[in-house]
């Protein structure tokens, strides 16, 4: 199982209302992709030293399923219509969640 985390730094001027809409749109769009498991979306509550404003994370069965997600029309449209307009920088982190599993085969 792969845990995929995206930490997002929003563009200057994105309003609190836009943050809420961005969170809702992320949920609506990404949950339409069958390979997405356990989607989480959140906004920061600690303003000290955290450059990321919001995040989303999901689980996928393996790296092949994650690739299917990222290449799906829904995800590509989400990236171009939502993320590209509101996000200044994205930090992506992927983790293997099964102890002892060789990450080569994730």
Order of alpha helices (4+ residues) and beta strands (2+ residues): beta-alpha-beta-beta-alpha-alpha-beta
